[in-house]
């Protein structure tokens, strides 16, 4: 590693508890790979180029690449309504349901709210999850503005299943992993890592340490974030990107994947003219056109970035989540590729610390809350359902209340404003806030700043 890279990795390990990782840099066609830290801290096993990582949202680019392959074969028109491929598809806004296209979902301009929390419980299928879009609330107008949304790529994944007439992950293996020679597995409870070198997942404790956590296992999130591979595989992917999609798709189809469809907020610092293409972010970085994307899921972070006109780019894979490590190391590598002076990453680490403090605030509020009283128990206890989210239960007994929703389970306490708060015991907790409503409860979750209606069913 270069001196800048070594210093950045050491600072991230000390400040955030980063356990291990790997990255590859291609500079004007010349490859350099680096591995550091541990794949398994408990046994001391190091990270290698064959260690498997979750790449999280960098999976979106693979789903988009399936679209490029299909378009080359005349099977997909990015601007045709989704109903062309899924005839019974719709949304809560009938106009949007009739007119929304694959391009709209691919560039996050549908108006659909985030709706991430539901995947704590809904484990049915990609097709079922895609069809649940009809019950998911929108929080802005159709094509009004950019709103990052994983659900859109689940819909795209189901479109690819309809086009290729096979499961999404089999299409990825046949059309991408196989031709590029990538070793690949997928998120899910049936994922078989037998005999493979795997980087185990860890999560920062926000105090300079980290702890082992479970793998994310919801397979329905595959098209938006479910691919697992290693550095060797991601190098093959990066070379494909630097060859403008060859051998997977034509240059024209690849140009569509990497051309901005909607502006996004500027990235700050040296990044300007930010937009979103199809599974890729676009920007200008120090006068160079940059294509990039990050990924984050429980236990893992990743980043892919490349300067298409310079045959240069990199891949970052880390096995510790919520550290900002991939984003900070990304900036170091970008500046190196641009020949810019070394940056001081201390301000970014301090900004990360400040951002993580929000988790302790909501957890403190949950701890300070009061038990549900005789008035509140009939309001908050019971089983409540939403057509997209299925149901959750709040049970009361011996002065305590507990909310259960899939793999989310937390104590419920009454807050000063009359709402009830269920917050998991974690440095960066997920939470649900409840308030009484006619016929049931309204619910806000840690990923969605809007109230969702749940009707009482018991």
C-alpha positions in Angstrom: 0.0 0.0 0.0 1.0 3.6 -0.5 1.8 5.7 2.5 -1.6 7.5 2.2 -3.5 4.3 2.0 -1.6 2.8 5.0 -2.2 5.8 7.1 -5.9 5.9 6.2 -6.4 2.2 6.9 -4.7 2.6 10.3 -6.7 5.6 11.2 -10.0 3.9 10.3 -9.1 0.8 12.2 -8.3 2.8 15.3 -11.3 5.1 15.2 -14.0 2.8 13.9 -13.0 -0.7 14.7 -12.6 -1.7 11.0 -11.7 -5.4 11.0 -10.5 -6.0 7.5 -10.8 -5.4 3.8 -9.3 -5.5 0.3 -9.1 -3.1 -2.6 -7.9 -3.2 -6.2 -6.7 -0.2 -8.2 -6.4 -0.2 -12.0 -4.4 2.8 -13.2 -4.3 3.2 -17.0 -4.7 -0.5 -17.3 -2.2 -1.6 -14.7 -3.6 -3.6 -11.8 -2.6 -3.4 -8.1 -4.4 -5.3 -5.3 -4.1 -4.9 -1.5 -5.5 -6.9 1.4 -5.4 -5.9 5.0 -6.8 -6.9 8.4 -8.8 -10.0 9.2 -11.5 -12.0 7.6 -12.1 -13.8 10.9 -10.9 -11.8 14.0 -11.6 -14.7 16.3 -9.3 -17.1 14.6 -6.9 -14.6 13.1 -7.6 -15.6 9.5 -6.5 -12.8 7.2 -8.4 -11.3 4.3 -7.3 -12.6 0.9 -8.2 -11.9 -2.7 -10.6 -14.8 -2.6 -12.4 -13.8 0.6 -16.1 -13.4 -0.1 -17.8 -10.1 0.9 -21.3 -8.8 0.5 -21.2 -6.0 -2.1 -24.6 -4.7 -1.0 -25.9 -1.9 -3.3 -23.2 -2.4 -5.8 -25.4 -5.3 -6.9 -27.7 -2.7 -8.5 -25.2 -2.3 -11.4 -25.4 -6.0 -12.1 -29.2 -5.8 -12.3 -28.8 -2.8 -14.6 -26.3 -4.8 -16.7 -28.9 -7.5 -17.2 -31.1 -4.7 -18.6 -28.3 -3.7 -21.0 -27.9 -7.4 -22.1 -31.7 -7.6 -22.6 -31.8 -4.3 -24.6 -29.0 -5.5 -26.9 -31.2 -8.6 -27.7 -34.3 -6.5 -28.3 -36.0 -7.8 -25.2 -36.1 -4.6 -23.2 -37.0 -1.0 -23.8 -35.9 1.1 -20.8 -38.6 3.6 -21.7 -41.5 1.2 -22.1 -44.0 1.0 -19.1 -43.2 -1.7 -16.6 -46.6 -3.1 -17.4 -45.2 -4.1 -20.8 -43.3 -6.9 -18.9 -45.4 -7.2 -15.7 -49.0 -6.6 -16.9 -50.6 -6.4 -13.5 -48.1 -4.0 -12.0 -49.4 -0.8 -10.4 -48.6 1.8 -7.7 -50.7 3.7 -5.1 -50.8 6.6 -7.7 -52.7 5.1 -10.7 -51.0 7.4 -13.2 -47.6 6.4 -11.9 -48.5 2.7 -12.0 -49.6 3.0 -15.6 -46.7 5.0 -16.9 -43.6 4.2 -14.7 -40.8 2.7 -16.8 -37.7 0.6 -16.1 -35.7 3.7 -16.5 -37.7 5.5 -13.8 -37.0 2.7 -11.3 -33.3 2.4 -12.5 -32.6 6.1 -11.7 -34.8 6.5 -8.6 -37.3 9.0 -9.8 -40.6 7.2 -9.1 -41.6 9.2 -6.0 -41.7 5.9 -4.0 -40.7 6.3 -0.3 -37.8 4.1 1.0 -39.7 1.3 2.7 -36.6 -0.6 3.9 -37.9 -1.7 7.2 -40.4 -4.2 5.7 -37.5 -6.6 4.8 -37.0 -7.3 8.5 -40.0 -9.6 8.0 -41.1 -10.0 4.3 -39.0 -13.0 3.0 -41.4 -14.3 0.3 -40.0 -13.9 -3.2 -38.6 -11.2 -5.6 -41.9 -11.4 -7.5 -44.1 -11.0 -4.4 -42.0 -8.1 -3.1 -42.2 -6.4 -6.5 -46.0 -6.7 -6.5 -46.3 -5.2 -3.0 -45.2 -1.9 -4.6 -49.0 -1.4 -5.2 -49.4 -0.9 -1.5 -46.3 1.3 -0.8 -46.9 5.0 -0.1 -45.1 7.6 -2.1 -43.5 10.6 -0.4 -43.1 12.9 -3.5 -44.6 13.3 -6.9 -43.9 10.8 -9.8 -40.8 11.9 -11.7 -40.7 15.0 -9.5 -37.2 14.4 -8.1 -34.5 11.9 -7.1 -35.3 9.6 -4.2 -32.9 6.6 -3.7 -35.0 3.5 -3.4 -34.1 -0.1 -3.2 -37.6 -1.3 -3.9 -37.2 0.0 -7.5 -34.4 -2.4 -8.2 -36.4 -5.3 -6.8 -39.1 -4.4 -9.4 -36.3 -4.3 -12.0 -35.1 -7.7 -10.9 -38.6 -9.1 -11.4 -38.7 -7.6 -14.8 -35.4 -9.4 -15.6 -37.0 -12.6 -14.4 -39.9 -12.2 -16.8 -37.6 -11.3 -19.7 -35.0 -14.1 -19.2 -37.6 -16.6 -17.9 -35.4 -17.6 -15.0 -34.7 -16.5 -11.4 -32.8 -13.2 -11.1 -29.7 -14.8 -9.6 -29.6 -17.5 -12.3 -29.7 -14.7 -14.9 -26.8 -12.9 -13.2 -24.8 -16.2 -13.1 -25.5 -17.0 -16.7 -25.2 -13.5 -18.3 -22.5 -11.9 -16.1 -20.7 -14.0 -13.6 -20.1 -16.9 -16.0 -18.8 -14.9 -19.0 -16.5 -12.8 -16.6 -15.3 -15.8 -14.6 -16.5 -14.4 -11.3 -17.0 -16.6 -8.2 -20.4 -15.6 -6.9 -22.9 -16.4 -4.2 -26.1 -14.6 -3.1 -27.7 -13.3 0.1 -30.1 -15.8 1.6 -30.6 -18.3 4.4 -29.7 -21.0 1.9 -26.3 -19.5 0.9 -23.7 -22.2 0.8 -20.2 -21.0 1.7 -18.9 -24.5 2.2 -15.2 -24.7 1.4 -14.9 -21.0 0.6 -12.8 -18.3 2.1 -15.3 -15.8 3.6 -14.9 -12.5 5.3 -17.1 -12.6 8.4 -19.4 -9.6 9.1 -18.7 -7.1 11.9 -20.4 -4.0 13.0 -18.8 -0.9 14.6 -19.7 -0.1 18.2 -19.0 3.6 17.5 -16.4 3.7 20.3 -13.4 2.5 18.4 -14.3 -1.2 18.5 -16.6 -3.6 16.6 -18.4 -6.8 17.2 -19.4 -9.9 15.2 -22.9 -9.6 13.7 -25.1 -11.9 11.6 -25.2 -12.0 7.8 -28.1 -10.1 6.2 -30.2 -13.0 4.9 -33.2 -11.6 3.1 -33.0 -13.1 -0.4 -35.7 -10.9 -1.9 -33.3 -8.0 -1.8 -31.0 -9.7 -4.3 -31.5 -7.3 -7.2 -30.8 -4.2 -5.1 -28.1 -5.6 -2.8 -27.7 -9.4 -2.6 -24.5 -10.3 -4.5 -21.5 -11.9 -2.6 -18.2 -12.2 -4.4 -14.5 -11.6 -3.8 -11.8 -9.2 -4.9 -10.7 -11.4 -7.8 -14.3 -11.4 -9.1 -14.7 -7.6 -8.7 -11.4 -7.0 -10.6 -13.0 -8.9 -13.5 -16.1 -6.7 -13.2 -14.0 -3.5 -13.0 -12.1 -4.5 -16.2 -15.5 -5.1 -17.9 -16.5 -1.6 -16.9 -13.3 0.0 -18.2 -13.9 -1.8 -21.5 -17.3 0.0 -21.7 -19.2 -3.2 -21.0 -17.4 -5.7 -23.2 -17.9 -8.6 -23.5 -21.3 -8.3 -21.8 -23.0 -5.6 -23.8 -22.4 -3.1 -26.6 -20.8 0.3 -26.1 -24.1 2.0 -26.8 -26.0 0.1 -24.2 -23.2 0.7 -21.7 -23.4 4.4 -22.4 -27.0 4.3 -21.4 -26.1 2.7 -18.1 -23.6 5.4 -17.3 -25.4 8.6 -18.6 -27.3 10.6 -15.9 -31.1 10.6 -16.0 -31.8 12.9 -13.1 -29.7 15.3 -11.0 -28.9 14.5 -7.3 -27.5 16.5 -4.5 -23.8 17.5 -5.1 -21.5 15.1 -3.3 -19.5 17.9 -1.6 -15.7 18.4 -1.7 -14.3 18.0 -5.2 -17.4 16.3 -6.6 -19.7 18.4 -8.8 -22.6 17.9 -11.3 -23.9 14.8 -9.5 -26.6 12.7 -11.1 -27.9 9.1 -11.2 -27.8 7.0 -14.3 -29.0 3.3 -14.2 -27.5 1.6 -11.2 -24.6 4.2 -11.2 -23.9 7.6 -9.8 -22.4 10.1 -12.1 -20.3 13.2 -11.3 -17.3 15.3 -12.2 -14.3 14.8 -9.8 -11.4 17.2 -10.2 -12.3 17.8 -13.8 -12.7 14.2 -14.7 -16.0 12.3 -15.4 -16.5 9.8 -12.6 -18.9 6.8 -12.5 -19.3 5.3 -9.0 -21.5 3.6 -6.5 -21.3 2.6 -2.8 -22.8 -0.3 -0.9 -23.6 -0.9 2.7 -25.4 -3.7 4.5 -25.1 -5.3 8.0 -21.5 -6.3 8.3 -20.1 -5.0 5.0 -19.3 -1.9 3.0 -18.1 -1.6 -0.6 -17.4 0.9 -3.3 -16.7 0.9 -7.1 -15.5 3.9 -8.9 -13.9 4.5 -12.3 -12.8 7.3 -14.7 -14.0 5.9 -18.0 -11.8 8.2 -20.2 -8.6 7.3 -18.3 -8.9 3.5 -18.0 -8.6 3.9 -14.3 -10.7 2.9 -11.3 -10.9 0.8 -8.1 -12.9 -1.5 -6.0 -13.1 -1.5 -2.2 -14.5 -4.3 0.0 -14.7 -4.0 3.8 -16.2 -6.4 6.4 -17.3 -3.9 9.0 -20.4 -1.8 8.5 -21.5 1.7 9.5 -17.8 2.9 9.6 -17.8 5.3 6.6 -14.6 3.4 5.8 -15.4 2.7 2.2 -16.3 6.4 1.5 -13.2 7.7 3.2 -10.9 5.3 1.5 -12.6 6.1 -1.7 -11.6 9.7 -1.4 -8.0 8.7 -0.7 -7.9 6.5 -3.8 -9.6 9.1 -6.0 -7.1 11.8 -5.0 -4.3 9.4 -5.7 -5.6 8.6 -9.2 -6.0 12.4 -9.9 -2.5 13.3 -8.6 -4.0 15.5 -5.9 -2.3 16.2 -2.6 -2.9 13.9 0.3 -6.0 14.8 2.3 -6.3 14.8 6.1 -9.1 12.3 6.9 -9.4 13.3 10.5 -12.3 15.8 9.8 -14.2 13.0 8.0 -13.8 10.6 10.9 -15.0 13.3 13.3 -18.0 13.9 11.1 -18.7 10.2 11.2 -18.6 10.2 15.0 -21.1 13.1 15.1 -23.4 11.3 12.7 -23.4 8.1 14.7 -24.4 10.0 17.9 -28.0 10.1 16.6 -28.3 6.3 17.5 -27.4 6.9 21.1 -30.0 9.7 21.3 -32.9 7.5 20.2 -31.7 4.6 22.4 -31.5 7.0 25.4 -35.0 8.2 24.7 -36.2 4.6 24.6 -34.5 3.8 28.0 -36.0 7.0 29.5 -39.5 6.2 28.4 -42.2 5.0 30.8 -44.0 1.6 30.8 -47.3 1.5 29.1 -50.1 2.3 31.5 -53.7 1.1 31.8 -54.8 3.7 29.3 -52.1 2.9 26.7 -52.2 -0.9 26.8 -55.5 -1.2 24.9 -54.2 1.3 22.3 -50.8 -0.1 21.6 -51.1 -3.9 22.4 -52.3 -6.3 19.8 -51.6 -7.3 16.2 -51.5 -4.7 13.4 -51.2 -5.1 9.7 -50.3 -3.2 6.5 -50.8 -4.8 3.1 -47.1 -4.3 2.1 -45.5 -4.9 5.5 -47.6 -7.8 6.8 -48.1 -7.6 10.6 -46.4 -6.9 13.8 -47.5 -7.6 17.4 -47.1 -5.7 20.6 -47.5 -8.0 23.7 -47.9 -6.7 27.2 -47.3 -8.4 30.5 -45.9 -7.8 34.0 -45.4 -4.1 33.3 -43.5 -4.6 30.1 -44.4 -4.4 26.4 -42.5 -6.0 23.5 -42.8 -5.4 19.8 -42.0 -8.2 17.4 -41.7 -7.8 13.6 -39.8 -10.5 11.9 -36.1 -10.4 13.0 -36.8 -7.1 14.8 -37.7 -7.4 18.5 -37.6 -4.5 21.1 -39.1 -3.3 24.3 -41.8 -0.6 23.9 -41.8 2.5 26.1 -44.1 5.5 26.3 -42.6 8.8 25.2 -43.5 12.3 26.5 -45.3 13.2 23.3 -47.7 10.3 23.7 -46.1 8.0 21.1 -44.6 4.6 21.9 -41.0 3.8 20.9 -39.6 0.3 20.2 -35.8 0.6 19.8 -33.3 -2.3 19.5 -30.3 -2.4 21.8 -27.5 -1.4 19.4 -25.1 1.5 18.9 -26.9 2.2 15.6 -30.3 1.0 16.3 -33.4 0.3 14.1 -36.6 1.6 15.7 -40.3 1.9 15.3 -42.4 4.7 16.7 -46.2 4.2 17.2 -49.1 6.5 17.7 -52.8 5.7 18.0 -55.0 6.2 14.9 -58.6 5.3 14.0 -58.8 1.6 13.5 -55.2 0.9 14.6 -51.9 2.6 14.7 -49.7 4.8 12.6 -46.0 3.7 12.4 -42.8 5.5 11.6 -39.6 3.6 11.2 -35.9 4.4 11.4 -35.6 4.4 7.6 -38.8 6.3 6.7 -39.8 9.8 7.8 -43.5 9.3 7.2 -46.4 7.7 9.2 -47.8 4.5 7.7 -51.3 3.2 8.6 -51.5 -0.2 10.2 -55.0 -1.6 11.0 -55.7 -3.6 14.1 -56.4 -7.3 13.3 -56.4 -8.6 16.9 
